[in-house]
Amino acid sequence: MIWRVTEGISRWLGLAINKARRGGSALWRLEARMKGVQCEKGVLFWGRPLLSLAPDSILLLGRNVQLASSLRSNPLGCFQPCVLRTLAPQARLVMQANSGASGAVLCAGLSIEIGEGTLIGSGALIIDNDFHILTPDGWRGETRSNARAIRIGREVFIGARAIILKGVTIGDRAIIGAGAVVTRDVPANCVAAGNPASVRAAPSAGPPGDDPSFTPTL
């Protein structure tokens, strides 16, 4: 009997916290807009993301984009918030409608575009530059001159802890395996897995793992 009462209290508390998180989403959207982020209708933040824009750059979150940043906002847990940054003037970072990310890092020195309906798993890393350049005087920070655009198509599934490096294009409905390090293009409807990632034809079944209908709970 006691466990039923405890379970009921835990469930009620979880629902209450979810409502509070939705309320917090409005605050984080306001903060994002104040920083210059373009948020279209229905953008939802589960926890506070880390967002920053370089001068004269673009960071666009399309309709119904979701960013999961709080610890319990993903079944795997988020060990860090979502980090979305434009690093140089004229850089572009665009997440199109109905896409989402959990505790992922997207840093654009030139251009990163995430297609409609694409899901980015917990802890994934998508970067279009090397962050440093070797000069006669040693290493120095640089995010633009060595950048190459990344384009990720529609309804792509990017597994947890995957890394997408500069210059990569990923075709529609491709699947990137958990922990993969992607250094070259992935055609549509293919699977890329391993380090470095190798490419093969995708199975007919949909991608396992993150459930797009998942609602974070306590």
C-alpha positions as CSV (number, residue, x, y, z in Angstrom):
1,M,0.0,0.0,0.0
2,I,2.8,2.4,0.9
3,W,4.6,1.8,-2.4
4,R,1.4,2.7,-4.3
5,V,1.2,6.0,-2.4
6,T,4.9,6.7,-3.0
7,E,4.5,5.9,-6.7
8,G,1.5,8.2,-6.9
9,I,3.4,11.1,-5.3
10,S,6.4,10.5,-7.5
11,R,4.3,10.5,-10.6
12,W,2.4,13.7,-9.5
13,L,5.7,15.4,-8.7
14,G,7.1,14.4,-12.1
15,L,4.1,15.9,-13.9
16,A,4.4,19.1,-11.8
17,I,8.1,19.5,-12.7
18,N,7.3,18.9,-16.4
19,K,4.8,21.8,-16.2
20,A,7.4,24.0,-14.5
21,R,9.9,23.1,-17.2
22,R,7.5,24.1,-19.9
23,G,7.0,27.4,-18.1
24,G,10.8,27.8,-17.9
25,S,10.9,27.3,-21.7
26,A,9.2,30.7,-22.2
27,L,11.9,32.3,-20.1
28,W,14.7,30.6,-22.1
29,R,13.0,31.6,-25.4
30,L,13.0,35.2,-24.2
31,E,16.6,35.0,-23.3
32,A,17.4,33.5,-26.7
33,R,15.6,36.2,-28.6
34,M,17.4,38.9,-26.6
35,K,20.7,37.3,-27.8
36,G,19.5,37.5,-31.4
37,V,18.3,34.0,-31.9
38,Q,15.4,33.7,-34.4
39,C,12.8,31.4,-32.8
40,E,9.8,30.4,-34.9
41,K,6.5,29.2,-33.5
42,G,6.5,26.2,-31.1
43,V,10.2,26.2,-30.2
44,L,10.5,24.4,-26.9
45,F,13.4,24.3,-24.5
46,W,13.6,21.5,-21.9
47,G,16.1,23.3,-19.6
48,R,18.3,26.2,-20.4
49,P,20.5,25.8,-23.5
50,L,23.8,27.6,-24.0
51,L,23.4,29.9,-27.0
52,S,25.7,32.6,-28.4
53,L,26.0,34.5,-31.6
54,A,28.9,36.2,-33.3
55,P,28.2,39.7,-34.7
56,D,26.3,39.6,-38.0
57,S,25.7,35.9,-37.8
58,I,22.4,33.9,-38.0
59,L,21.1,31.3,-35.5
60,L,17.6,30.1,-36.5
61,L,15.4,27.6,-34.7
62,G,12.5,26.6,-37.0
63,R,8.9,25.7,-36.1
64,N,8.6,23.2,-33.2
65,V,12.3,22.7,-32.7
66,Q,13.0,21.1,-29.3
67,L,16.3,21.4,-27.3
68,A,16.6,19.1,-24.3
69,S,19.2,20.4,-21.9
70,S,18.2,19.4,-18.4
71,L,19.5,16.2,-16.8
72,R,16.1,14.3,-17.0
73,S,15.0,15.6,-20.4
74,N,16.3,12.6,-22.3
75,P,16.0,8.8,-21.5
76,L,19.8,8.6,-21.5
77,G,20.2,11.7,-19.4
78,C,21.9,14.9,-20.5
79,F,25.3,15.4,-19.0
80,Q,25.4,18.9,-20.4
81,P,23.0,21.4,-21.9
82,C,22.6,21.9,-25.6
83,V,25.3,24.3,-26.9
84,L,24.6,26.2,-30.1
85,R,27.1,28.8,-31.2
86,T,27.9,30.9,-34.2
87,L,31.6,31.6,-34.0
88,A,32.4,34.1,-36.7
89,P,30.7,37.0,-38.6
90,Q,28.4,35.8,-41.4
91,A,28.2,32.3,-39.9
92,R,24.9,30.4,-40.1
93,L,23.4,27.8,-37.8
94,V,19.9,26.6,-38.8
95,M,17.7,23.9,-37.3
96,Q,14.7,23.4,-39.5
97,A,11.1,22.6,-38.4
98,N,10.5,19.6,-36.1
99,S,14.1,18.9,-35.6
100,G,15.5,18.3,-32.1
101,A,18.7,17.8,-30.0
102,S,19.5,16.5,-26.6
103,G,22.6,17.8,-24.8
104,A,24.3,18.2,-28.2
105,V,26.9,20.7,-29.3
106,L,26.6,22.6,-32.6
107,C,29.3,25.2,-33.4
108,A,29.3,27.0,-36.7
109,G,32.3,29.0,-38.0
110,L,30.7,29.0,-41.5
111,S,27.5,27.0,-41.9
112,I,25.6,24.2,-40.2
113,E,22.1,23.3,-41.5
114,I,20.0,20.6,-39.8
115,G,17.1,19.4,-42.0
116,E,13.4,19.1,-41.0
117,G,12.5,16.3,-38.6
118,T,16.2,15.4,-37.9
119,L,16.9,14.1,-34.3
120,I,20.3,14.6,-32.7
121,G,21.0,12.2,-29.8
122,S,22.4,12.9,-26.4
123,G,25.9,14.3,-26.4
124,A,26.4,14.4,-30.1
125,L,29.0,16.9,-31.5
126,I,28.6,18.8,-34.8
127,I,31.4,21.2,-35.7
128,D,32.3,22.8,-39.0
129,N,35.8,24.0,-38.1
130,D,39.0,23.0,-36.3
131,F,38.9,25.8,-33.7
132,H,42.7,26.2,-34.1
133,I,45.3,26.8,-36.8
134,L,49.1,26.1,-36.7
135,T,51.2,29.2,-37.4
136,P,54.9,29.8,-37.4
137,D,54.4,31.1,-33.8
138,G,52.4,28.0,-32.7
139,W,48.8,27.2,-32.4
140,R,46.2,30.0,-32.3
141,G,42.4,30.1,-32.2
142,E,40.7,30.2,-35.6
143,T,37.1,29.2,-36.4
144,R,36.5,30.7,-39.9
145,S,39.4,30.2,-42.3
146,N,39.5,26.4,-41.8
147,A,35.7,26.0,-41.7
148,R,33.7,23.9,-44.2
149,A,29.9,23.8,-44.3
150,I,28.0,20.9,-42.8
151,R,24.6,20.0,-44.2
152,I,22.3,17.3,-42.6
153,G,19.2,16.3,-44.5
154,R,15.6,15.6,-43.5
155,E,14.6,13.0,-41.0
156,V,18.2,12.0,-40.2
157,F,18.8,10.1,-36.9
158,I,22.1,10.9,-35.2
159,G,22.9,8.6,-32.3
160,A,24.3,9.5,-28.9
161,R,27.9,10.7,-28.7
162,A,28.3,10.8,-32.5
163,I,30.7,13.3,-33.9
164,I,30.1,15.1,-37.3
165,L,33.1,16.9,-38.6
166,K,33.6,19.7,-41.0
167,G,32.6,19.5,-44.7
168,V,30.2,16.6,-44.2
169,T,26.9,16.2,-46.0
170,I,24.4,13.7,-44.8
171,G,21.5,12.7,-47.0
172,D,17.8,12.4,-46.0
173,R,16.8,9.6,-43.6
174,A,20.4,8.5,-43.0
175,I,21.2,6.9,-39.6
176,I,24.4,7.8,-37.8
177,G,25.4,5.2,-35.2
178,A,26.1,6.0,-31.6
179,G,29.7,7.1,-31.1
180,A,30.4,7.3,-34.8
181,V,33.0,9.8,-36.1
182,V,31.8,11.0,-39.5
183,T,34.5,12.5,-41.7
184,R,33.0,12.0,-45.1
185,D,29.6,12.3,-46.8
186,V,26.8,9.8,-46.0
187,P,24.3,9.2,-48.8
188,A,20.5,9.3,-48.2
189,N,19.0,6.1,-46.6
190,C,22.4,4.8,-45.5
191,V,23.9,3.9,-42.1
192,A,27.2,5.2,-40.9
193,A,28.9,3.7,-37.9
194,G,32.3,3.3,-36.3
195,N,35.5,5.4,-36.0
196,P,36.1,6.5,-38.6
197,A,32.6,5.8,-39.8
198,S,32.0,3.3,-42.6
199,V,28.8,3.5,-44.7
200,R,26.4,0.8,-45.6
201,A,22.8,0.5,-46.8
202,A,20.1,1.2,-44.1
203,P,17.7,-1.5,-42.9
204,S,14.1,-1.1,-43.8
205,A,13.1,-0.6,-40.1
206,G,13.2,2.9,-38.5
207,P,16.0,4.0,-36.3
208,P,16.0,2.6,-32.7
209,G,16.7,4.7,-29.6
210,D,15.3,8.2,-29.1
211,D,11.5,8.3,-29.3
212,P,10.3,11.5,-31.0
213,S,7.1,11.3,-28.9
214,F,9.1,11.1,-25.6
215,T,7.9,13.5,-23.0
216,P,10.5,14.2,-20.3
217,T,9.6,13.0,-16.8
218,L,11.0,13.1,-13.3
